[in-house]
Amino acid sequence: MSRPGTPGRSPATPASQRDGDGLDDESDLLTQRLPLVLATEPTVAPKPTAPSAPPEPDSATAPDASGKAALSDGLALSISGAVGSVAGLVSWLIAARMMPQESVGYATAFVSAFLLVAGTAQLNLDAGNMIWLPKSGRRATTLFWRSHAVIVPACVLVGLVYVWFVPSLAETGSGPHWPVWIGVALFVLAAAGWGLWGLHDYTLVVVGKPWWAPGRSIAFAVVRIGLLLALGVSLGPLGVVLSWVIPIAIWAVGSAVVAGYLTRRFSRITDEGWLPARSEVVGFLAPTTIAHWGTVLLFNQVTVIVIQRFGPGAGAAFFMAWQAVMVIDIAAQRFMQSLSAQLARDPGNAREHIAASRKRLFVIFLPMVVVGILLADLGLQIFGPGYAEAGDVLRLLLIGMVPRLLISHELGVLQALNEGMAFARLQLASTLLVIAVVVFVPITAADQQAGFQVTELWPLAIGYTAAQLACAAVVLVMARRRHLDGIGTASRTAPEQPGVG
């Protein structure tokens, strides 16, 4: 049967479709009857199509699955995390120069507490979205907003419980003149807003805007430090609190609007839609959330334990050295987050992507570790001579970061392969070993009257390095076994027949 053509004209049948039933002669005869000017035009009418709406300007395009895109995504996430860590270090340095040590202590407790609440209550949904959003298609917007509907109430609930047990946090947030409920509201608002931070960062990567993540981190850092300089002298600890809470609230709302719009555009790339099944969500979030709690404890609580055990003088110097190491650690782990999106886009080449991510990780971060080892004394000197005494401690901690990079890579691989239980075991093991070192390593002050000196804390750094070496040895065995058994990524990271969830 011939396709419909324009009125008064029958389309010629292409040679490849002729079947010898006499249509050739009929087509030639019709062509001979056309005027010369029409006979020179194509005689096959285009297939009619239904009218469609004009495309949106600057519409979203499908994500790039190349190694170059993975490198860009990882760098963007790493820089975003590093900016936050460095800005935090700078802000605490400024606070220490502006107000008494006791005031800094109150502010530190408030900030550390809401960071802890946000890290535990967001349930690792930011990492989950890195796996699910790339293949969600038309349901991407639903997945994005459902994540908000889980994170915000969870952070509010956990924040209220936390501040109920530690009422001094509300007193710090309310200042000397405001009612206590304002302090509670500021604490809960900060926890909920910070709980969304990672979700928005990773969403920007998935929708093809990875470099917006470090851009908003830089802007946030500038505003936060500016508010600290403006409010810290007159308001003391409350000034530190407001310098965090105000930009967190603005960035949480603004980023939700922007990322929500970009996700809606991203969802229009395909007509297919998919949402993870409840069993898949629970299977991924349950173990990785527990592991993420270990990460939060490692980053936020180790220095608190050190200060309580060895005193504020030695503990403050150790805090600065520990923060320098955590800047690299956080950046490395965020760099590996991009592997989840990469394997979701291109599961068929999982082995190649995993090997390439390990090479990129060491090429980027190993030089940072070497520079840190060489310049440890000079880097700590900017905080003062007392902090510079922790130079050898910092060097030992940075040596431990070399095997830690292997652990960071393996954590990223396990997360990308949706191996939640293995991810949780490795993360918890590496965290609990470090906490055990900080709690149980025997250290006796040389001078009981003067108390502990920072130079006496080198056994903690040795213990940290030993813990990382032990975990790295296990990682090498795990990677070798996975290489021999085969990765099988496709069956774990993408549904065989995506449907509407």
C-alpha positions in Angstrom: 0.0 0.0 0.0 1.4 3.4 -0.9 1.7 6.1 1.7 -0.6 9.2 1.4 0.8 12.1 -0.6 -0.2 15.5 -1.4 -3.5 16.0 -3.3 -3.3 15.3 -7.0 0.1 13.6 -6.7 1.0 10.0 -5.9 4.4 9.2 -4.4 6.8 7.2 -6.4 7.8 3.9 -4.9 11.5 3.7 -4.1 13.5 1.0 -5.9 14.2 -0.8 -2.7 10.5 -1.3 -2.1 9.3 -2.4 -5.6 7.8 -5.9 -5.6 7.1 -6.4 -9.4 3.3 -6.0 -9.0 3.1 -3.3 -11.7 3.5 -0.3 -9.6 6.7 0.7 -11.4 4.9 1.3 -14.7 2.1 3.2 -13.0 4.6 5.4 -11.1 6.6 6.2 -14.3 3.4 7.1 -16.2 2.3 9.5 -13.4 5.7 11.1 -13.4 5.6 11.7 -17.1 2.3 13.6 -16.8 3.7 16.1 -14.3 4.9 19.5 -15.5 8.6 19.7 -16.0 9.2 22.0 -13.0 7.4 19.5 -10.7 9.1 16.5 -12.2 12.4 17.8 -11.0 11.3 17.8 -7.4 11.2 14.8 -5.1 8.2 12.7 -6.0 8.0 11.0 -2.6 5.9 13.0 -0.2 7.2 13.2 3.4 5.4 11.2 5.9 2.9 13.4 7.7 3.6 13.9 11.4 1.4 15.2 14.1 2.0 18.8 15.0 4.2 19.2 18.1 4.9 22.1 20.4 8.0 24.1 19.7 11.0 23.0 21.8 11.9 25.0 24.8 14.9 27.3 24.3 18.1 25.9 25.7 16.5 22.6 26.4 18.3 19.9 28.4 20.3 17.3 26.6 21.1 13.7 27.6 24.1 13.5 30.0 27.5 12.7 28.6 28.7 9.2 29.5 32.3 9.7 28.6 35.3 9.6 31.0 35.7 13.3 30.4 32.3 14.0 31.9 33.1 11.8 34.9 36.2 13.7 35.5 34.4 17.0 35.3 31.6 15.8 37.7 34.1 14.5 40.2 36.2 17.6 40.1 33.1 19.8 40.6 32.0 17.8 43.6 35.5 17.7 45.1 35.9 21.5 44.7 32.5 22.1 46.2 33.4 20.0 49.3 36.9 21.5 49.6 35.5 25.0 49.4 33.1 24.2 52.3 35.9 22.7 54.4 38.4 25.5 53.8 35.7 28.1 54.4 34.9 26.4 57.7 38.6 26.5 58.7 38.9 30.2 57.8 35.7 31.1 59.7 36.9 29.4 62.9 40.2 31.1 62.6 38.4 34.5 62.3 36.2 33.6 65.3 39.1 32.7 67.4 40.7 36.1 66.7 37.4 38.0 67.4 36.0 36.5 70.6 37.1 34.7 73.8 37.8 31.0 73.7 34.7 30.2 75.8 32.5 32.0 73.3 34.0 30.1 70.4 33.4 26.9 72.3 29.6 27.6 72.6 29.4 28.4 68.9 31.4 25.3 67.9 29.0 23.1 69.9 26.0 24.6 68.1 27.5 24.3 64.6 28.9 20.8 65.2 25.5 19.6 66.6 23.4 20.8 63.6 25.9 19.4 61.2 25.7 16.0 63.0 21.9 16.1 62.9 21.8 17.0 59.2 24.3 14.3 58.4 22.4 11.6 60.2 18.8 12.6 59.3 19.2 13.1 55.6 19.5 9.2 55.3 22.0 9.3 52.5 19.3 10.2 50.0 21.7 12.5 48.2 23.9 9.5 47.3 20.8 7.5 46.4 19.7 10.2 44.0 23.0 10.0 42.2 22.1 6.4 41.3 18.4 6.8 40.7 18.0 10.2 39.0 20.0 9.4 35.8 17.6 6.6 34.9 14.3 8.0 36.3 13.4 9.8 33.1 9.9 11.4 33.4 9.8 10.6 37.1 12.9 12.6 38.0 10.9 15.5 39.3 8.9 13.2 41.5 12.0 11.6 42.9 13.6 15.0 43.6 10.7 16.4 45.6 10.0 13.1 47.4 13.5 13.3 48.7 12.8 16.8 50.1 9.6 15.4 51.7 11.7 12.8 53.6 14.8 14.9 54.5 13.2 18.0 55.9 10.8 16.3 58.4 13.5 13.9 59.5 16.0 16.7 60.2 13.3 18.7 62.0 12.4 15.7 64.2 15.9 14.7 65.0 16.9 18.3 65.6 14.0 18.8 68.1 15.0 15.6 70.0 18.7 16.6 70.0 18.1 20.2 71.3 15.7 18.7 73.9 18.5 16.7 75.4 21.1 19.5 75.0 19.2 22.7 75.9 22.4 24.8 76.0 22.3 24.8 72.2 18.9 26.6 72.2 20.4 29.1 74.7 23.3 29.8 72.4 21.0 30.2 69.4 18.7 32.6 71.3 21.5 34.9 72.6 21.2 37.0 75.7 17.9 38.8 74.7 15.8 36.5 72.6 13.4 33.8 73.9 14.7 30.2 73.9 12.2 29.0 71.3 14.0 31.2 68.7 17.2 29.3 69.4 15.3 26.0 68.9 13.9 27.3 65.6 17.3 28.4 64.4 18.9 25.1 65.2 16.1 23.1 63.5 16.2 25.4 60.5 20.0 25.1 60.1 19.8 21.2 60.4 17.0 21.0 57.8 18.7 23.4 55.4 22.0 21.7 55.7 20.4 18.3 55.2 19.4 19.4 51.7 22.8 20.7 50.7 24.2 17.4 49.4 21.0 16.5 47.6 21.1 19.8 45.6 24.8 19.4 44.8 24.4 15.9 43.4 21.2 16.8 41.5 23.1 19.6 39.7 25.7 17.0 38.6 23.0 14.6 37.3 21.2 17.2 35.3 24.4 18.3 33.6 25.3 21.4 35.7 28.2 20.1 37.8 30.1 23.4 38.0 27.1 25.2 39.5 27.8 23.2 42.7 31.2 24.7 43.5 29.9 28.1 42.4 27.1 28.1 45.0 29.6 26.8 47.6 31.9 29.7 46.9 29.1 32.2 47.1 27.8 30.6 50.4 31.3 30.8 51.9 31.7 34.5 51.0 28.4 35.5 52.5 28.9 33.4 55.6 32.4 34.8 56.3 31.1 38.3 55.6 28.2 37.9 58.1 30.7 36.6 60.7 32.9 39.7 60.3 29.8 41.9 60.5 28.1 40.2 63.5 30.8 38.3 65.4 32.2 41.2 67.4 28.9 42.6 68.7 26.9 39.4 69.1 29.5 36.9 70.1 28.4 33.2 69.7 25.0 34.4 68.4 26.9 36.2 65.6 28.5 32.9 64.6 25.2 31.1 64.7 23.5 33.7 62.5 26.4 33.7 60.0 25.5 30.0 59.4 21.7 30.0 59.7 20.9 33.0 57.5 22.8 31.8 54.4 21.7 28.2 54.9 18.0 29.2 54.8 18.5 31.4 51.7 20.6 28.8 49.8 18.2 25.9 50.7 15.2 27.7 49.3 17.0 29.1 46.3 18.8 25.9 45.4 15.5 23.9 45.7 13.9 26.2 43.2 16.8 26.2 40.7 17.5 22.4 41.0 13.8 21.6 40.8 13.5 23.6 37.6 16.6 21.9 36.1 15.3 18.5 37.1 12.0 19.2 35.4 13.8 20.0 32.1 16.0 17.0 32.6 12.9 14.8 32.9 11.7 15.8 29.4 14.7 14.1 27.7 12.8 10.8 27.5 9.2 9.6 27.5 10.0 6.7 29.8 9.7 6.9 33.5 11.1 4.8 36.4 11.2 5.0 40.1 13.2 2.7 42.4 11.1 0.0 44.1 10.7 0.2 47.8 12.9 -2.8 48.4 15.7 -1.2 46.3 15.4 2.0 48.3 15.5 0.3 51.6 18.3 -2.1 50.4 20.5 0.8 49.5 19.7 3.4 52.1 19.6 1.2 55.2 23.3 0.1 55.2 24.7 3.2 53.5 22.9 5.4 56.0 24.5 3.6 58.9 27.9 3.9 57.2 27.2 7.6 56.6 26.6 8.0 60.3 30.1 6.6 60.8 31.5 9.3 58.4 29.7 12.1 60.3 31.1 10.8 63.6 34.6 10.6 62.1 34.5 14.2 60.7 32.7 15.9 63.6 33.3 14.0 66.8 37.0 12.9 66.8 38.3 16.3 67.8 35.6 16.6 70.5 36.9 13.4 72.0 40.5 14.6 71.8 39.6 17.9 73.5 37.7 16.2 76.3 40.5 13.7 76.9 43.6 15.8 76.4 42.4 19.3 77.2 41.6 22.4 75.1 45.2 23.5 74.4 46.4 20.3 72.8 43.0 19.6 71.5 42.7 22.9 69.6 46.0 22.3 67.8 45.0 18.8 67.0 41.7 20.2 65.7 43.5 22.3 63.1 45.6 19.4 61.9 42.6 17.1 61.7 40.6 19.6 59.7 43.4 19.9 57.2 43.3 16.1 56.7 39.5 16.1 56.5 39.6 18.7 53.7 41.4 16.2 51.5 39.3 13.3 52.8 36.0 15.0 52.1 37.1 16.2 48.7 38.3 12.6 47.7 35.0 11.0 48.8 32.9 13.6 46.9 35.1 13.1 43.9 34.2 9.4 43.9 30.4 10.2 44.2 30.5 10.9 40.4 31.2 7.3 39.7 27.6 6.4 40.7 26.2 8.6 38.0 28.8 7.4 35.5 27.9 3.7 36.0 24.2 4.5 35.9 24.7 6.2 32.5 27.1 3.5 31.1 26.8 0.2 33.0 28.3 -1.8 30.2 31.8 -0.4 30.7 31.9 -0.5 34.5 35.3 -2.1 34.8 36.9 0.6 32.6 35.2 3.4 34.5 36.3 2.0 37.9 39.9 1.7 36.8 39.9 5.2 35.3 38.4 6.7 38.5 41.2 5.2 40.7 43.8 6.6 38.4 42.2 10.1 38.4 41.8 10.0 42.2 45.5 9.4 42.8 46.7 11.8 40.1 44.7 14.6 41.7 44.9 13.9 45.4 48.3 12.3 46.0 50.2 15.5 45.1 48.0 17.4 47.6 49.1 14.9 50.3 52.8 15.2 49.4 52.6 19.0 49.5 50.9 18.9 52.8 53.6 16.7 54.3 56.3 19.1 53.1 54.6 22.3 54.2 52.9 21.1 57.4 54.7 23.5 59.7 54.3 26.4 57.4 50.6 25.7 57.0 49.8 25.6 60.7 52.0 28.6 61.5 49.3 30.9 60.1 47.2 30.0 63.2 49.9 30.8 65.6 53.1 29.2 67.1 51.0 27.0 69.4 49.3 25.4 66.4 52.6 24.9 64.5 53.7 22.5 67.2 51.2 20.0 65.6 53.3 19.9 62.4 54.6 16.3 63.1 51.1 15.2 64.0 49.8 16.6 60.7 52.6 14.8 58.7 51.7 11.5 60.3 48.0 12.0 59.6 48.7 12.9 56.0 50.8 9.7 55.5 47.7 7.9 56.6 45.8 9.6 53.9 47.7 7.7 51.2 46.1 4.3 52.1 42.9 6.3 52.9 42.7 7.2 49.2 42.4 3.5 48.4 39.5 3.3 50.9 37.8 6.3 49.5 38.0 4.7 46.0 36.6 1.4 47.2 33.7 3.2 49.1 32.8 5.0 45.9 32.9 1.8 43.9 30.8 -0.1 46.4 28.2 2.7 46.4 28.1 2.9 42.6 27.6 -0.9 42.4 24.8 -0.6 45.0 26.7 -2.9 47.4 25.2 -1.3 50.4 26.2 -3.8 53.1 29.8 -4.0 51.9 29.9 -0.2 51.8 28.6 0.0 55.4 31.1 -2.6 56.7 34.1 -0.8 55.2 33.0 2.6 56.3 32.1 1.6 59.8 35.3 -0.5 60.2 37.6 2.4 59.2 35.7 4.9 61.4 35.4 2.7 64.5 39.1 1.8 64.3 40.0 5.5 64.4 37.6 6.3 67.3 39.0 3.3 69.2 42.5 4.8 68.7 41.4 8.2 70.0 39.6 6.7 73.0 42.0 3.9 74.1 45.6 4.7 73.0 47.4 5.3 76.3 49.1 8.7 76.5 50.5 10.2 79.7 51.4 13.9 80.1 55.1 14.4 80.7 54.2 17.3 83.0 51.1 16.7 85.0 51.0 20.3 86.1 51.2 21.7 82.6 48.9 19.1 81.2 49.1 17.5 77.7 51.2 19.1 75.0 50.3 18.7 71.3 53.6 17.1 70.6 52.6 14.2 72.9 49.6 13.3 70.7 51.7 11.7 67.9 50.5 8.2 69.0 47.0 9.2 67.8 48.3 10.0 64.4 50.3 6.8 64.3 47.2 4.9 65.3 45.2 6.6 62.5 47.7 5.7 59.9 47.9 2.0 61.1 44.0 1.8 61.0 44.0 3.1 57.4 46.7 0.6 56.4 44.8 -2.3 57.8 41.6 -1.3 56.0 43.5 -0.6 52.8 44.9 -4.2 52.9 41.3 -5.5 53.1 40.3 -3.2 50.3 43.0 -4.7 48.0 41.7 -8.2 48.7 38.1 -7.1 48.0 39.1 -5.4 44.7 41.0 -8.5 43.6 38.1 -10.8 44.4 35.7 -8.5 42.5 38.1 -8.5 39.5 38.1 -12.3 39.5 34.4 -12.8 40.0 33.3 -10.1 37.5 31.5 -6.9 38.3 28.0 -7.5 37.0 27.2 -3.9 37.3 24.3 -3.8 34.8 22.1 -6.1 36.9 22.7 -4.0 40.0 22.6 -0.4 38.8 19.8 -0.4 36.1 16.5 -2.1 35.8 16.2 -4.5 32.9 12.8 -3.1 31.7 12.2 0.4 33.1 8.6 1.2 33.6 6.6 3.8 35.4 7.2 3.4 39.1 
